[in-house]
Structures are given as C-alpha cells and as structure tokens.
Amino acid sequence: MIAAATLGALAPAAYASSGSSSLPLPGYGAMAVDDAHGHVFVSSGPTGNGIVVTDFYGRVKKTIDNEPGADGLALSADGTKLYVALSQGDGISVVDTSTLEQTARYSTGAQSCPTYLARTGALLWYGYGCENDWQGKIGKLDTSATDPAPEGDQQGDAIFDRAPLVASAPGDAGPVVAGQLTLSLSNLHVYDVKDGKLNAGPSGEVVGSNLNDVSLTSDGVTMFTASGSRDHVEAFATKDLSRDGAYATAVHPNAVTVSPDKAYLAAAPGTNSDNATGVLVYPVGGSQPVRIITGWSTDNVVATRGITWSKDLAKLFVITQPSNGTTPTLHVVSHPTEPESGGGHGGKICILFICIPIL
C-alpha cells in the first residue's frame, strides 16, 4: 500500500481541472454522458426535482423540471433515451435526448423509491427500497416491450437493507452487480442475465464496509469498487470475486469509474483531509497514476459516484460538493489520460501535491 505522502512524492504533478460550472441543483444524484449530442446530464438526487443538461464545456443548456427525486440515470443502447429513477416519485421517467423533454413515465408502485439504474441491452434494472428496513430489492423494465411495465422482486434470495446500488456491463448478458451501501460489512452480488432474468452468481462481503461505488469494464470481466473503509479502490473478477489489483487513493474512496476502452480508471477519496488527493487517473494494472486532478476549494470533495468519462476519453467529468453535500459543481477535464508538461524546462519540485516549476 502506498501512503498518501509517498504517493505525493512519487506520482505525477497535480493539475487543476480545465473548467467548472456551479449547477442549479440542491444536491447530486448521478451523472450520464451523451456523446452523440455532446451533453452531460446531472440529476438532483432525493432533495430536488430536476436534471441539469450541460454541454461538454460545462455550460448549462437546460434544466428539466418535474422529475421528483431525480436520482439514477442510464442511457438507452442507441442513446436516444435517458432513463431517470425518481426516488421521490415512485417511478422511472424517459427523456428524449434530442428534444430534452420527458416522453413517458412508468410507475414502480407506491413507496418503492427507485434510486439506482443499470442497463443490459434493452433491459433496465433498478435498485429500489425507501428505508433501511431490509426491504431493498431489484426491479426490471423491458424497454423493448410494446407497453413497458416495471417488474419488481428480481433479486432472488439476496437481502438488501435499502435500495441496492446496481451497476452493469452494457451487453445483453451483463453481468449485473448489486451492492449493499453504508453497512459494515457491505455485501455484493453478481448476476448474469439469461432469458430476461437475473441468475445469481458469486456474492460476498469482499469489498469491506460502506460501499460507495462500483464500475465494470465494458466486457463485464472486471469490476472496481470504492468503499469508505479502504484507502484504495479494488479490482475483482466478476466470475468468482477473486482479487485483481488495488489502486491507492488515500482515505475513504467514494468514486471510481473505468474508461470505456478498459485501459484507465479514475478514482477519488471522499475527503480533503490527511493529505488526500483529488481525482487520480491510473492505467489499469499500473502502480502510479498518470495524472492527478485537483483545482477545487478545500471545502469541497468529489461527490459519491461523481466521476465519468466521455466515450473517446477526451473528457473526464467530475462532480464536487461542499462537505455538507449541497450544490454540486461540474468540472470538465480535457485529455485526462495525458500527463501535462510543466513550465520552464519542464522540471518540477513537488511536495505532497504542491508543484513548483524549475525555471
């Protein structure tokens, strides 16, 4: 394990984000990137009723209102639709990604609180459950159906304290991963998808306590997890939960996302204390980050599940929030996998994450 001070001494210099924009939302739920239209969707989470749409420079283009508790987001396979979990609206809404207007809404049942979304092919999976009363479950919406209707209770024998976090590889077979948030220890379940059903695979408490984020490679072979009890993100094989690497982040990692080409991952701690870093961009299988991204106030931290990529890896989108978890800010980072050269003759002296060019 690389301690924070050691990481600061050995890693590449830290660089600020390319641009940022405060978003007109009371909180943060999720983020989705529409590469075809050059849009980023950011939802308000359970404390608001909207989705902000920005361009790839972070400029706000529209706010989609009347989306109660807009939380989890997922794009359709063809990118023409955005699905929104309405944690305070007991439903899933559909937004046309061209017109940016809601076109449909499907009820998930009273007091269901759908919160997280994942997609395999035309099947949309949602983690639902309102309170920490061990009623958390997984539901399904077949978006290819003539008249789509949500179907609950798809999780088999798995038991969740509240709405489970769901993540997936986008192919028809998945897998779908469902994780129990906040608990000590956090349980994690892996399912493959066959004939429109979830088939239980490996499960266990391998991720430690207070699971915050899960990201799968596009082929579904490997998943990366960020848990509050760790000082690193971890990689696991989805076939059997065997360990497949670790990436130092300093304390309490709360966000991790693997790039669409499976070559890089970006991760961040949920605190700015104890010499914690900003967003670290690692080559998958690498020992040191190729870039460390900072530039926001020390009063702000990277939001839980607050990092995602553009398809071509030219942009990395990062959400930060004050420590009290209110108004989010979107940071747009250009060419996040490319180390930046310094001024002068290119040399730098770095103490922790403060770097001074050598002239």
VENCORCOR-V572577 format. One record per residue. N is the residue number from 0. RES is the residue in one small letter. PSI is psi in radians with two decimals (* if undefined). Layout:
N RES PSI
N RES PSI
//
This chain:
0 m 2.38
1 i 2.08
2 a 2.79
3 a -0.77
4 a -0.69
5 t -0.75
6 l -0.73
7 g -0.59
8 a -0.53
9 l -0.47
10 a 2.88
11 p 2.81
12 a 2.68
13 a 2.44
14 y 2.55
15 a 2.76
16 s 2.71
17 s -0.51
18 g 2.75
19 s 2.73
20 s 2.17
21 s 2.33
22 l 2.46
23 p 1.12
24 l 2.60
25 p -0.19
26 g -2.97
27 y 2.38
28 g -1.08
29 a 3.00
30 m 2.49
31 a 2.50
32 v 2.15
33 d 1.65
34 d -0.62
35 a -0.67
36 h -0.05
37 g 0.70
38 h 2.61
39 v 2.23
40 f 2.28
41 v 2.16
42 s 2.79
43 s -0.32
44 g -2.98
45 p -0.21
46 t 0.06
47 g -3.05
48 n 0.58
49 g 2.90
50 i 2.17
51 v 2.38
52 v 2.16
53 t 2.90
54 d -3.06
55 f 0.03
56 y 0.06
57 g 0.08
58 r 2.25
59 v 2.19
60 k -0.55
61 k 2.67
62 t 2.16
63 i 1.95
64 d -3.13
65 n 0.68
66 e 1.39
67 p 2.09
68 g 0.68
69 a 2.10
70 d -1.87
71 g 2.56
72 l 2.55
73 a 2.38
74 l 2.60
75 s 2.90
76 a -0.62
77 d 0.01
78 g 0.13
79 t -0.25
80 k 2.52
81 l 2.18
82 y 2.41
83 v 2.15
84 a 2.16
85 l 1.56
86 s -0.40
87 q 0.23
88 g 0.04
89 d 0.88
90 g 3.11
91 i 2.18
92 s 2.80
93 v 2.21
94 v 2.28
95 d 2.15
96 t -0.18
97 s -0.84
98 t -0.31
99 l 0.62
100 e 2.54
101 q 2.35
102 t -0.28
103 a 2.79
104 r 2.31
105 y 2.24
106 s 2.35
107 t 0.10
108 g 2.59
109 a 2.44
110 q 0.72
111 s -0.53
112 c 1.05
113 p 2.28
114 t -0.69
115 y 2.58
116 l 2.58
117 a 2.68
118 r 2.40
119 t 1.97
120 g -2.21
121 a 0.00
122 l 2.24
123 l 2.21
124 w 2.37
125 y 2.36
126 g 2.21
127 y 2.84
128 g 2.18
129 c -0.67
130 e 3.00
131 n 1.18
132 d 0.36
133 w 0.63
134 q 0.25
135 g 2.41
136 k 3.09
137 i 2.33
138 g 2.98
139 k 2.46
140 l 2.04
141 d 1.76
142 t -0.18
143 s -0.15
144 a 2.65
145 t -0.71
146 d 1.44
147 p 2.42
148 a 2.16
149 p 2.47
150 e 2.14
151 g -3.13
152 d 0.89
153 q 0.03
154 q -0.02
155 g -2.37
156 d -0.09
157 a 2.50
158 i 2.26
159 f 2.44
160 d -0.61
161 r -2.95
162 a 2.11
163 p 2.55
164 l 2.23
165 v 2.48
166 a 2.77
167 s 2.82
168 a 2.52
169 p -0.21
170 g 2.87
171 d -0.56
172 a -0.06
173 g -2.44
174 p 2.96
175 v 2.31
176 v 2.33
177 a 2.22
178 g 2.51
179 q 2.07
180 l 2.78
181 t -0.44
182 l 2.85
183 s 1.86
184 l 2.82
185 s 2.21
186 n 2.60
187 l 2.36
188 h 2.38
189 v 2.31
190 y 2.49
191 d 2.92
192 v 2.17
193 k 2.26
194 d 0.66
195 g 0.25
196 k 2.69
197 l 2.22
198 n 2.07
199 a 2.35
200 g -2.46
201 p 2.65
202 s 2.83
203 g 3.07
204 e 0.81
205 v -0.26
206 v 0.02
207 g -2.69
208 s 2.71
209 n 1.00
210 l 2.31
211 n -0.60
212 d 2.63
213 v 2.39
214 s 2.36
215 l 2.55
216 t 2.76
217 s -0.44
218 d -0.06
219 g 0.11
220 v -0.62
221 t 2.51
222 m 2.64
223 f 2.40
224 t 2.53
225 a 2.08
226 s 2.44
227 g -0.38
228 s -0.10
229 r 2.98
230 d 0.45
231 h 2.80
232 v 2.71
233 e 2.66
234 a 2.45
235 f 2.55
236 a 2.26
237 t -0.36
238 k -0.51
239 d 0.11
240 l 0.40
241 s 2.58
242 r 2.52
243 d 0.59
244 g 2.86
245 a 2.58
246 y 1.99
247 a 2.39
248 t -0.07
249 a -2.90
250 v 2.61
251 h 1.01
252 p 2.40
253 n 0.05
254 a 2.37
255 v 2.43
256 t 2.32
257 v 2.51
258 s 2.71
259 p -0.48
260 d 0.08
261 k 0.15
262 a -0.44
263 y 2.74
264 l 2.61
265 a 2.40
266 a 2.76
267 a 2.60
268 p 2.82
269 g 0.46
270 t 2.73
271 n 0.17
272 s 2.97
273 d 0.73
274 n 0.47
275 a 2.63
276 t -3.10
277 g -2.37
278 v 2.24
279 l 2.26
280 v 2.01
281 y 2.53
282 p 2.39
283 v 2.20
284 g -0.07
285 g 2.83
286 s -0.39
287 q 2.55
288 p 2.56
289 v -0.29
290 r 2.54
291 i 2.19
292 i 2.13
293 t -2.76
294 g -0.06
295 w 2.89
296 s 2.57
297 t -0.19
298 d -0.20
299 n 2.66
300 v 2.77
301 v 2.30
302 a 2.66
303 t 2.23
304 r 0.67
305 g 0.51
306 i 2.40
307 t 2.85
308 w 2.73
309 s 2.78
310 k -0.63
311 d 0.08
312 l 0.18
313 a -0.37
314 k 2.51
315 l 2.28
316 f 2.23
317 v 2.29
318 i 2.24
319 t 2.76
320 q 2.73
321 p 2.80
322 s -0.35
323 n 0.05
324 g 0.61
325 t -2.31
326 t 2.14
327 p 2.70
328 t 2.33
329 l 2.21
330 h 2.32
331 v 2.10
332 v 2.14
333 s 2.47
334 h 1.03
335 p -0.27
336 t -0.01
337 e 2.10
338 p 2.41
339 e 2.46
340 s 2.64
341 g -3.08
342 g -3.05
343 g -2.22
344 h 0.18
345 g -0.17
346 g 2.76
347 k 2.58
348 i 2.17
349 c 2.18
350 i 1.99
351 l -2.04
352 f 0.40
353 i 2.06
354 c 2.32
355 i 2.13
356 p 2.51
357 i 2.00
358 l *
//
